[in-house]
Every structure is written in C-alpha cells, then in structure tokens.
Amino acid sequence: MGVKSVSVTSSIYDDGSAVVRVRGEIVTNLKATEIVRVVDVLMEDQSPPKIVISLDDLNYVDSYSFNWILSIYREIQDRGGLLAICDLNNDILELFQMTNFLKAVPVYATEEEARNALKSGDESGRIAR
C-alpha cells in the first residue's frame, strides 16, 4: 500500500499565513507525499510559521499521517507558530473524533475559519477542544 493520486498546493497570504491544500486519496502515510517538503519550506520561510492544512477532498488519513501531523504541530509550536487543520470530510472527521485528535490539534470546518483563527488567535471556532 502507498500513496495514490495526491496533489499538494500552497498559497501564502499578505497576513503571513500559508495554506497547504491536500487533495486525493491517501492509502497510507501522508508523510510520503509532497506535503512534507511544502510544509518544511514554509516553516523555514515564515517566522513564526502560521500554516493551515486543508484536507479538502482527501479520502483517507492513516495512523502514520496522524503521527506526522502531531509532529509538525509540535515543531511549529516550538518555533512560536500556529497550525490548523480544516476541510475534513465526514469519514476523516469521525476518525479525528474517535481518536480525540480534535482536542490535540486545532481543527476548523473551513479554510476561512482556520485562517481567521490564526490571524486573530481566537480558537472559539474550533470543532472541539
């Protein structure tokens, strides 16, 4: 098993935030995709990093991917930055709920809500805490 048909794009905004959009089907290991390089570059280029990862149209996230997200969340926090996840489909949202992942990493319903939270520091729009 491995990665199937995944695209990763990113946008950097005037407010200093960046959005990384992941689309496609992940069978195992998000870390095996282009997202690692994109996020690493953004973490190096931004001080402090403010990154939103949009999982719009992503069909599946496995335990390796959860581990990678937690790892970069901690690394971004250590650099004084912020990370948010958004645009989960119902299956991934259910996985996040069952594993209490929603309490570990800020997750928002939409990219706009996630960007606004990073900009304002207001996490009241998180799906769960």
MODELLER restraints for C-alpha pairs under 7 A, 6 or more apart:
rsr = mdl.restraints
at = mdl.atoms
rsr.add(forms.Gaussian(group=physical.xy_distance, feature=features.Distance(at['CA:1:A'], at['CA:27:A']), mean=6.31, stdev=0.5))
rsr.add(forms.Gaussian(group=physical.xy_distance, feature=features.Distance(at['CA:1:A'], at['CA:28:A']), mean=6.47, stdev=0.5))
rsr.add(forms.Gaussian(group=physical.xy_distance, feature=features.Distance(at['CA:2:A'], at['CA:27:A']), mean=5.46, stdev=0.5))
rsr.add(forms.Gaussian(group=physical.xy_distance, feature=features.Distance(at['CA:2:A'], at['CA:28:A']), mean=5.15, stdev=0.5))
rsr.add(forms.Gaussian(group=physical.xy_distance, feature=features.Distance(at['CA:3:A'], at['CA:26:A']), mean=5.20, stdev=0.5))
rsr.add(forms.Gaussian(group=physical.xy_distance, feature=features.Distance(at['CA:3:A'], at['CA:27:A']), mean=5.57, stdev=0.5))
rsr.add(forms.Gaussian(group=physical.xy_distance, feature=features.Distance(at['CA:3:A'], at['CA:28:A']), mean=6.20, stdev=0.5))
rsr.add(forms.Gaussian(group=physical.xy_distance, feature=features.Distance(at['CA:4:A'], at['CA:25:A']), mean=5.62, stdev=0.5))
rsr.add(forms.Gaussian(group=physical.xy_distance, feature=features.Distance(at['CA:4:A'], at['CA:26:A']), mean=5.89, stdev=0.5))
rsr.add(forms.Gaussian(group=physical.xy_distance, feature=features.Distance(at['CA:4:A'], at['CA:27:A']), mean=6.73, stdev=0.5))
rsr.add(forms.Gaussian(group=physical.xy_distance, feature=features.Distance(at['CA:5:A'], at['CA:24:A']), mean=5.59, stdev=0.5))
rsr.add(forms.Gaussian(group=physical.xy_distance, feature=features.Distance(at['CA:5:A'], at['CA:25:A']), mean=6.05, stdev=0.5))
rsr.add(forms.Gaussian(group=physical.xy_distance, feature=features.Distance(at['CA:6:A'], at['CA:22:A']), mean=6.98, stdev=0.5))
rsr.add(forms.Gaussian(group=physical.xy_distance, feature=features.Distance(at['CA:6:A'], at['CA:23:A']), mean=5.65, stdev=0.5))
rsr.add(forms.Gaussian(group=physical.xy_distance, feature=features.Distance(at['CA:6:A'], at['CA:24:A']), mean=4.40, stdev=0.5))
rsr.add(forms.Gaussian(group=physical.xy_distance, feature=features.Distance(at['CA:6:A'], at['CA:25:A']), mean=6.03, stdev=0.5))
rsr.add(forms.Gaussian(group=physical.xy_distance, feature=features.Distance(at['CA:7:A'], at['CA:22:A']), mean=5.83, stdev=0.5))
rsr.add(forms.Gaussian(group=physical.xy_distance, feature=features.Distance(at['CA:7:A'], at['CA:23:A']), mean=5.32, stdev=0.5))
rsr.add(forms.Gaussian(group=physical.xy_distance, feature=features.Distance(at['CA:7:A'], at['CA:24:A']), mean=6.38, stdev=0.5))
rsr.add(forms.Gaussian(group=physical.xy_distance, feature=features.Distance(at['CA:8:A'], at['CA:20:A']), mean=6.84, stdev=0.5))
rsr.add(forms.Gaussian(group=physical.xy_distance, feature=features.Distance(at['CA:8:A'], at['CA:21:A']), mean=5.57, stdev=0.5))
rsr.add(forms.Gaussian(group=physical.xy_distance, feature=features.Distance(at['CA:8:A'], at['CA:22:A']), mean=4.74, stdev=0.5))
rsr.add(forms.Gaussian(group=physical.xy_distance, feature=features.Distance(at['CA:8:A'], at['CA:23:A']), mean=6.62, stdev=0.5))
rsr.add(forms.Gaussian(group=physical.xy_distance, feature=features.Distance(at['CA:8:A'], at['CA:34:A']), mean=6.34, stdev=0.5))
rsr.add(forms.Gaussian(group=physical.xy_distance, feature=features.Distance(at['CA:8:A'], at['CA:35:A']), mean=6.03, stdev=0.5))
rsr.add(forms.Gaussian(group=physical.xy_distance, feature=features.Distance(at['CA:9:A'], at['CA:20:A']), mean=5.75, stdev=0.5))
rsr.add(forms.Gaussian(group=physical.xy_distance, feature=features.Distance(at['CA:9:A'], at['CA:21:A']), mean=5.23, stdev=0.5))
rsr.add(forms.Gaussian(group=physical.xy_distance, feature=features.Distance(at['CA:9:A'], at['CA:22:A']), mean=6.85, stdev=0.5))
rsr.add(forms.Gaussian(group=physical.xy_distance, feature=features.Distance(at['CA:10:A'], at['CA:18:A']), mean=6.90, stdev=0.5))
rsr.add(forms.Gaussian(group=physical.xy_distance, feature=features.Distance(at['CA:10:A'], at['CA:19:A']), mean=5.42, stdev=0.5))
rsr.add(forms.Gaussian(group=physical.xy_distance, feature=features.Distance(at['CA:10:A'], at['CA:20:A']), mean=4.31, stdev=0.5))
rsr.add(forms.Gaussian(group=physical.xy_distance, feature=features.Distance(at['CA:10:A'], at['CA:21:A']), mean=6.01, stdev=0.5))
rsr.add(forms.Gaussian(group=physical.xy_distance, feature=features.Distance(at['CA:11:A'], at['CA:18:A']), mean=5.54, stdev=0.5))
rsr.add(forms.Gaussian(group=physical.xy_distance, feature=features.Distance(at['CA:11:A'], at['CA:19:A']), mean=5.28, stdev=0.5))
rsr.add(forms.Gaussian(group=physical.xy_distance, feature=features.Distance(at['CA:11:A'], at['CA:20:A']), mean=6.69, stdev=0.5))
rsr.add(forms.Gaussian(group=physical.xy_distance, feature=features.Distance(at['CA:12:A'], at['CA:18:A']), mean=4.30, stdev=0.5))
rsr.add(forms.Gaussian(group=physical.xy_distance, feature=features.Distance(at['CA:12:A'], at['CA:19:A']), mean=6.55, stdev=0.5))
rsr.add(forms.Gaussian(group=physical.xy_distance, feature=features.Distance(at['CA:16:A'], at['CA:50:A']), mean=6.92, stdev=0.5))
rsr.add(forms.Gaussian(group=physical.xy_distance, feature=features.Distance(at['CA:17:A'], at['CA:50:A']), mean=4.82, stdev=0.5))
rsr.add(forms.Gaussian(group=physical.xy_distance, feature=features.Distance(at['CA:17:A'], at['CA:51:A']), mean=5.85, stdev=0.5))
rsr.add(forms.Gaussian(group=physical.xy_distance, feature=features.Distance(at['CA:18:A'], at['CA:50:A']), mean=6.25, stdev=0.5))
rsr.add(forms.Gaussian(group=physical.xy_distance, feature=features.Distance(at['CA:18:A'], at['CA:51:A']), mean=4.90, stdev=0.5))
rsr.add(forms.Gaussian(group=physical.xy_distance, feature=features.Distance(at['CA:18:A'], at['CA:52:A']), mean=6.19, stdev=0.5))
rsr.add(forms.Gaussian(group=physical.xy_distance, feature=features.Distance(at['CA:19:A'], at['CA:51:A']), mean=5.78, stdev=0.5))
rsr.add(forms.Gaussian(group=physical.xy_distance, feature=features.Distance(at['CA:19:A'], at['CA:52:A']), mean=4.64, stdev=0.5))
rsr.add(forms.Gaussian(group=physical.xy_distance, feature=features.Distance(at['CA:19:A'], at['CA:53:A']), mean=5.84, stdev=0.5))
rsr.add(forms.Gaussian(group=physical.xy_distance, feature=features.Distance(at['CA:19:A'], at['CA:54:A']), mean=6.98, stdev=0.5))
rsr.add(forms.Gaussian(group=physical.xy_distance, feature=features.Distance(at['CA:20:A'], at['CA:52:A']), mean=6.13, stdev=0.5))
rsr.add(forms.Gaussian(group=physical.xy_distance, feature=features.Distance(at['CA:20:A'], at['CA:53:A']), mean=4.81, stdev=0.5))
rsr.add(forms.Gaussian(group=physical.xy_distance, feature=features.Distance(at['CA:20:A'], at['CA:54:A']), mean=6.03, stdev=0.5))
rsr.add(forms.Gaussian(group=physical.xy_distance, feature=features.Distance(at['CA:21:A'], at['CA:53:A']), mean=5.96, stdev=0.5))
rsr.add(forms.Gaussian(group=physical.xy_distance, feature=features.Distance(at['CA:21:A'], at['CA:54:A']), mean=4.68, stdev=0.5))
rsr.add(forms.Gaussian(group=physical.xy_distance, feature=features.Distance(at['CA:21:A'], at['CA:55:A']), mean=6.28, stdev=0.5))
rsr.add(forms.Gaussian(group=physical.xy_distance, feature=features.Distance(at['CA:22:A'], at['CA:54:A']), mean=6.09, stdev=0.5))
rsr.add(forms.Gaussian(group=physical.xy_distance, feature=features.Distance(at['CA:22:A'], at['CA:55:A']), mean=5.19, stdev=0.5))
rsr.add(forms.Gaussian(group=physical.xy_distance, feature=features.Distance(at['CA:22:A'], at['CA:56:A']), mean=6.53, stdev=0.5))
rsr.add(forms.Gaussian(group=physical.xy_distance, feature=features.Distance(at['CA:22:A'], at['CA:58:A']), mean=6.56, stdev=0.5))
rsr.add(forms.Gaussian(group=physical.xy_distance, feature=features.Distance(at['CA:23:A'], at['CA:55:A']), mean=6.43, stdev=0.5))
rsr.add(forms.Gaussian(group=physical.xy_distance, feature=features.Distance(at['CA:23:A'], at['CA:56:A']), mean=5.93, stdev=0.5))
rsr.add(forms.Gaussian(group=physical.xy_distance, feature=features.Distance(at['CA:23:A'], at['CA:57:A']), mean=5.00, stdev=0.5))
rsr.add(forms.Gaussian(group=physical.xy_distance, feature=features.Distance(at['CA:23:A'], at['CA:58:A']), mean=4.87, stdev=0.5))
rsr.add(forms.Gaussian(group=physical.xy_distance, feature=features.Distance(at['CA:24:A'], at['CA:57:A']), mean=5.96, stdev=0.5))
rsr.add(forms.Gaussian(group=physical.xy_distance, feature=features.Distance(at['CA:24:A'], at['CA:58:A']), mean=4.85, stdev=0.5))
rsr.add(forms.Gaussian(group=physical.xy_distance, feature=features.Distance(at['CA:24:A'], at['CA:59:A']), mean=6.42, stdev=0.5))
rsr.add(forms.Gaussian(group=physical.xy_distance, feature=features.Distance(at['CA:25:A'], at['CA:58:A']), mean=5.56, stdev=0.5))
rsr.add(forms.Gaussian(group=physical.xy_distance, feature=features.Distance(at['CA:25:A'], at['CA:59:A']), mean=4.95, stdev=0.5))
rsr.add(forms.Gaussian(group=physical.xy_distance, feature=features.Distance(at['CA:25:A'], at['CA:60:A']), mean=6.20, stdev=0.5))
rsr.add(forms.Gaussian(group=physical.xy_distance, feature=features.Distance(at['CA:26:A'], at['CA:59:A']), mean=6.56, stdev=0.5))
rsr.add(forms.Gaussian(group=physical.xy_distance, feature=features.Distance(at['CA:26:A'], at['CA:60:A']), mean=5.39, stdev=0.5))
rsr.add(forms.Gaussian(group=physical.xy_distance, feature=features.Distance(at['CA:26:A'], at['CA:61:A']), mean=6.31, stdev=0.5))
rsr.add(forms.Gaussian(group=physical.xy_distance, feature=features.Distance(at['CA:27:A'], at['CA:60:A']), mean=6.56, stdev=0.5))
rsr.add(forms.Gaussian(group=physical.xy_distance, feature=features.Distance(at['CA:28:A'], at['CA:62:A']), mean=5.65, stdev=0.5))
rsr.add(forms.Gaussian(group=physical.xy_distance, feature=features.Distance(at['CA:29:A'], at['CA:62:A']), mean=6.34, stdev=0.5))
rsr.add(forms.Gaussian(group=physical.xy_distance, feature=features.Distance(at['CA:29:A'], at['CA:64:A']), mean=5.04, stdev=0.5))
rsr.add(forms.Gaussian(group=physical.xy_distance, feature=features.Distance(at['CA:29:A'], at['CA:65:A']), mean=5.11, stdev=0.5))
rsr.add(forms.Gaussian(group=physical.xy_distance, feature=features.Distance(at['CA:30:A'], at['CA:64:A']), mean=6.98, stdev=0.5))
rsr.add(forms.Gaussian(group=physical.xy_distance, feature=features.Distance(at['CA:30:A'], at['CA:65:A']), mean=4.69, stdev=0.5))
rsr.add(forms.Gaussian(group=physical.xy_distance, feature=features.Distance(at['CA:31:A'], at['CA:65:A']), mean=6.21, stdev=0.5))
rsr.add(forms.Gaussian(group=physical.xy_distance, feature=features.Distance(at['CA:31:A'], at['CA:68:A']), mean=6.28, stdev=0.5))
rsr.add(forms.Gaussian(group=physical.xy_distance, feature=features.Distance(at['CA:42:A'], at['CA:49:A']), mean=6.91, stdev=0.5))
rsr.add(forms.Gaussian(group=physical.xy_distance, feature=features.Distance(at['CA:43:A'], at['CA:49:A']), mean=5.33, stdev=0.5))
rsr.add(forms.Gaussian(group=physical.xy_distance, feature=features.Distance(at['CA:48:A'], at['CA:79:A']), mean=6.20, stdev=0.5))
rsr.add(forms.Gaussian(group=physical.xy_distance, feature=features.Distance(at['CA:48:A'], at['CA:80:A']), mean=5.60, stdev=0.5))
rsr.add(forms.Gaussian(group=physical.xy_distance, feature=features.Distance(at['CA:48:A'], at['CA:81:A']), mean=4.67, stdev=0.5))
rsr.add(forms.Gaussian(group=physical.xy_distance, feature=features.Distance(at['CA:49:A'], at['CA:76:A']), mean=6.49, stdev=0.5))
rsr.add(forms.Gaussian(group=physical.xy_distance, feature=features.Distance(at['CA:49:A'], at['CA:81:A']), mean=4.62, stdev=0.5))
rsr.add(forms.Gaussian(group=physical.xy_distance, feature=features.Distance(at['CA:49:A'], at['CA:82:A']), mean=6.30, stdev=0.5))
rsr.add(forms.Gaussian(group=physical.xy_distance, feature=features.Distance(at['CA:50:A'], at['CA:81:A']), mean=5.50, stdev=0.5))
rsr.add(forms.Gaussian(group=physical.xy_distance, feature=features.Distance(at['CA:50:A'], at['CA:82:A']), mean=4.73, stdev=0.5))
rsr.add(forms.Gaussian(group=physical.xy_distance, feature=features.Distance(at['CA:50:A'], at['CA:83:A']), mean=5.91, stdev=0.5))
rsr.add(forms.Gaussian(group=physical.xy_distance, feature=features.Distance(at['CA:50:A'], at['CA:118:A']), mean=6.62, stdev=0.5))
rsr.add(forms.Gaussian(group=physical.xy_distance, feature=features.Distance(at['CA:51:A'], at['CA:82:A']), mean=6.33, stdev=0.5))
rsr.add(forms.Gaussian(group=physical.xy_distance, feature=features.Distance(at['CA:51:A'], at['CA:83:A']), mean=4.90, stdev=0.5))
rsr.add(forms.Gaussian(group=physical.xy_distance, feature=features.Distance(at['CA:51:A'], at['CA:84:A']), mean=6.50, stdev=0.5))
rsr.add(forms.Gaussian(group=physical.xy_distance, feature=features.Distance(at['CA:52:A'], at['CA:83:A']), mean=5.70, stdev=0.5))
rsr.add(forms.Gaussian(group=physical.xy_distance, feature=features.Distance(at['CA:52:A'], at['CA:84:A']), mean=4.75, stdev=0.5))
rsr.add(forms.Gaussian(group=physical.xy_distance, feature=features.Distance(at['CA:52:A'], at['CA:85:A']), mean=5.66, stdev=0.5))
rsr.add(forms.Gaussian(group=physical.xy_distance, feature=features.Distance(at['CA:52:A'], at['CA:114:A']), mean=6.60, stdev=0.5))
rsr.add(forms.Gaussian(group=physical.xy_distance, feature=features.Distance(at['CA:52:A'], at['CA:115:A']), mean=6.81, stdev=0.5))
rsr.add(forms.Gaussian(group=physical.xy_distance, feature=features.Distance(at['CA:53:A'], at['CA:84:A']), mean=6.28, stdev=0.5))
rsr.add(forms.Gaussian(group=physical.xy_distance, feature=features.Distance(at['CA:53:A'], at['CA:85:A']), mean=4.81, stdev=0.5))
rsr.add(forms.Gaussian(group=physical.xy_distance, feature=features.Distance(at['CA:53:A'], at['CA:86:A']), mean=6.30, stdev=0.5))
rsr.add(forms.Gaussian(group=physical.xy_distance, feature=features.Distance(at['CA:54:A'], at['CA:85:A']), mean=5.87, stdev=0.5))
rsr.add(forms.Gaussian(group=physical.xy_distance, feature=features.Distance(at['CA:54:A'], at['CA:86:A']), mean=4.83, stdev=0.5))
rsr.add(forms.Gaussian(group=physical.xy_distance, feature=features.Distance(at['CA:54:A'], at['CA:87:A']), mean=5.49, stdev=0.5))
rsr.add(forms.Gaussian(group=physical.xy_distance, feature=features.Distance(at['CA:54:A'], at['CA:111:A']), mean=6.61, stdev=0.5))
rsr.add(forms.Gaussian(group=physical.xy_distance, feature=features.Distance(at['CA:55:A'], at['CA:86:A']), mean=6.23, stdev=0.5))
rsr.add(forms.Gaussian(group=physical.xy_distance, feature=features.Distance(at['CA:55:A'], at['CA:87:A']), mean=5.38, stdev=0.5))
rsr.add(forms.Gaussian(group=physical.xy_distance, feature=features.Distance(at['CA:55:A'], at['CA:88:A']), mean=5.59, stdev=0.5))
rsr.add(forms.Gaussian(group=physical.xy_distance, feature=features.Distance(at['CA:56:A'], at['CA:87:A']), mean=4.87, stdev=0.5))
rsr.add(forms.Gaussian(group=physical.xy_distance, feature=features.Distance(at['CA:56:A'], at['CA:88:A']), mean=6.06, stdev=0.5))
rsr.add(forms.Gaussian(group=physical.xy_distance, feature=features.Distance(at['CA:60:A'], at['CA:92:A']), mean=6.40, stdev=0.5))
rsr.add(forms.Gaussian(group=physical.xy_distance, feature=features.Distance(at['CA:61:A'], at['CA:92:A']), mean=6.68, stdev=0.5))
rsr.add(forms.Gaussian(group=physical.xy_distance, feature=features.Distance(at['CA:73:A'], at['CA:83:A']), mean=5.97, stdev=0.5))
rsr.add(forms.Gaussian(group=physical.xy_distance, feature=features.Distance(at['CA:76:A'], at['CA:82:A']), mean=6.14, stdev=0.5))
rsr.add(forms.Gaussian(group=physical.xy_distance, feature=features.Distance(at['CA:76:A'], at['CA:83:A']), mean=6.83, stdev=0.5))
rsr.add(forms.Gaussian(group=physical.xy_distance, feature=features.Distance(at['CA:82:A'], at['CA:118:A']), mean=6.57, stdev=0.5))
rsr.add(forms.Gaussian(group=physical.xy_distance, feature=features.Distance(at['CA:84:A'], at['CA:105:A']), mean=6.89, stdev=0.5))
rsr.add(forms.Gaussian(group=physical.xy_distance, feature=features.Distance(at['CA:84:A'], at['CA:106:A']), mean=5.04, stdev=0.5))
rsr.add(forms.Gaussian(group=physical.xy_distance, feature=features.Distance(at['CA:84:A'], at['CA:107:A']), mean=5.71, stdev=0.5))
rsr.add(forms.Gaussian(group=physical.xy_distance, feature=features.Distance(at['CA:84:A'], at['CA:114:A']), mean=6.05, stdev=0.5))
rsr.add(forms.Gaussian(group=physical.xy_distance, feature=features.Distance(at['CA:85:A'], at['CA:106:A']), mean=6.29, stdev=0.5))
rsr.add(forms.Gaussian(group=physical.xy_distance, feature=features.Distance(at['CA:85:A'], at['CA:107:A']), mean=4.66, stdev=0.5))
rsr.add(forms.Gaussian(group=physical.xy_distance, feature=features.Distance(at['CA:85:A'], at['CA:108:A']), mean=6.26, stdev=0.5))
rsr.add(forms.Gaussian(group=physical.xy_distance, feature=features.Distance(at['CA:86:A'], at['CA:107:A']), mean=5.50, stdev=0.5))
rsr.add(forms.Gaussian(group=physical.xy_distance, feature=features.Distance(at['CA:86:A'], at['CA:108:A']), mean=4.75, stdev=0.5))
rsr.add(forms.Gaussian(group=physical.xy_distance, feature=features.Distance(at['CA:86:A'], at['CA:109:A']), mean=5.49, stdev=0.5))
rsr.add(forms.Gaussian(group=physical.xy_distance, feature=features.Distance(at['CA:86:A'], at['CA:110:A']), mean=5.42, stdev=0.5))
rsr.add(forms.Gaussian(group=physical.xy_distance, feature=features.Distance(at['CA:86:A'], at['CA:111:A']), mean=5.71, stdev=0.5))
rsr.add(forms.Gaussian(group=physical.xy_distance, feature=features.Distance(at['CA:86:A'], at['CA:114:A']), mean=6.53, stdev=0.5))
rsr.add(forms.Gaussian(group=physical.xy_distance, feature=features.Distance(at['CA:87:A'], at['CA:109:A']), mean=5.45, stdev=0.5))
rsr.add(forms.Gaussian(group=physical.xy_distance, feature=features.Distance(at['CA:87:A'], at['CA:110:A']), mean=5.18, stdev=0.5))
rsr.add(forms.Gaussian(group=physical.xy_distance, feature=features.Distance(at['CA:87:A'], at['CA:111:A']), mean=6.58, stdev=0.5))
rsr.add(forms.Gaussian(group=physical.xy_distance, feature=features.Distance(at['CA:96:A'], at['CA:102:A']), mean=5.66, stdev=0.5))
rsr.add(forms.Gaussian(group=physical.xy_distance, feature=features.Distance(at['CA:102:A'], at['CA:128:A']), mean=5.57, stdev=0.5))
rsr.add(forms.Gaussian(group=physical.xy_distance, feature=features.Distance(at['CA:102:A'], at['CA:129:A']), mean=6.52, stdev=0.5))
rsr.add(forms.Gaussian(group=physical.xy_distance, feature=features.Distance(at['CA:103:A'], at['CA:128:A']), mean=5.97, stdev=0.5))
rsr.add(forms.Gaussian(group=physical.xy_distance, feature=features.Distance(at['CA:103:A'], at['CA:129:A']), mean=4.50, stdev=0.5))
rsr.add(forms.Gaussian(group=physical.xy_distance, feature=features.Distance(at['CA:106:A'], at['CA:126:A']), mean=6.09, stdev=0.5))
rsr.add(forms.Gaussian(group=physical.xy_distance, feature=features.Distance(at['CA:107:A'], at['CA:126:A']), mean=5.56, stdev=0.5))
rsr.add(forms.Gaussian(group=physical.xy_distance, feature=features.Distance(at['CA:107:A'], at['CA:127:A']), mean=5.82, stdev=0.5))
rsr.add(forms.Gaussian(group=physical.xy_distance, feature=features.Distance(at['CA:108:A'], at['CA:114:A']), mean=5.49, stdev=0.5))
rsr.add(forms.Gaussian(group=physical.xy_distance, feature=features.Distance(at['CA:108:A'], at['CA:125:A']), mean=6.64, stdev=0.5))
rsr.add(forms.Gaussian(group=physical.xy_distance, feature=features.Distance(at['CA:108:A'], at['CA:126:A']), mean=5.10, stdev=0.5))
rsr.add(forms.Gaussian(group=physical.xy_distance, feature=features.Distance(at['CA:108:A'], at['CA:127:A']), mean=5.57, stdev=0.5))
rsr.add(forms.Gaussian(group=physical.xy_distance, feature=features.Distance(at['CA:109:A'], at['CA:127:A']), mean=6.85, stdev=0.5))
rsr.add(forms.Gaussian(group=physical.xy_distance, feature=features.Distance(at['CA:113:A'], at['CA:125:A']), mean=6.99, stdev=0.5))
rsr.add(forms.Gaussian(group=physical.xy_distance, feature=features.Distance(at['CA:117:A'], at['CA:123:A']), mean=5.66, stdev=0.5))
